[in-house]
């Protein structure tokens, strides 16, 4: 029987082709038709038609944001997850509930041109600065690379941008990088506790969707290794759909921190790492299911951190810190650590497919 997540994603015309992809035994004729003569720097064998075609999953542009107590925010449950960020002094939440149905949210704030993206098939949440694409808005191409969302830029160039590759890999813009904008993924209740003044995307998006319903059945179950299209191999070291916080640095060094290992470290955790040659610190809050990676250097001072009870404290000044890298009390109150730019949450199978030489962190 066709898996429920496939039935929900694809129109009937795409079912036969999708079964072929699931069986990993067919030539990618659909992909060839969709790509045409487009030149790619990634293997075409792992580009697949994910359905339901270009803009079949409608990206949003500048949706309305409302307060948490607004009726148009009632679709959110406390344990739903959001992508949280600060933009021009505002705290904004873009729910994964919105990402399930739209995958890309183009947001313009002042001179900032952002794309908040979530791929339900790879569990990956990344926020991009669109300036390197000329500020162009992004749409959903309907194609996947290693099961991951391939965006297109609305400039008529036919360039394709795999989300987890963090840049264009097909078309005239191939090789253009998309810099990440700082964000954190955590529960809605956790984000509201951190930032009570936040706003959230309204359910009035102009599209008729049930934003309380996850449209992919049991696809996200950690032990479910079923995928929509082939990948080179499944890395068996962790469950395929376990969330990891992945970090990749400019020298190519990368590490993945599984949520299960972070949770085993306690309700709150601090993880000090060296990635490549660079020091990194990860803050974790188990109650909100959220973590983020930062540089521990602040104003030329290298800070060290520990957990006392439910609080993260730096040893040098005794200041207290929140999971999003802000000092909330003590001598450093009001200051923030610099978030590691290329760090984001994804499913383990996808992180390992994009970064096959990654280190895998485990709790001591």
Secondary structure by P-SEA (a helix, b strand, c coil): cccaaaaacccccaaaaaaaaaaccccaaaaaaaaccccccccccccccccccccccccccccccccccccccccccccccccccccccbbbbbcccccccccbbbbbcccbbbbbcccccccbbbbbcccccccbbbbbcccccccbbbbbbccccccccccccccccccccccbbbbbcccccccaaaaaaacccccccccccccccccccccccccccccccccccccccccccccccccccccccccccbbbbbaaaaaaacccbbbbbbcccbbbbbbbbccccbbbbbccccccbbbbbbbcccbbbbccccccccccccccccccccccccccccbbbbcaaaaaaacccbbbbbcc
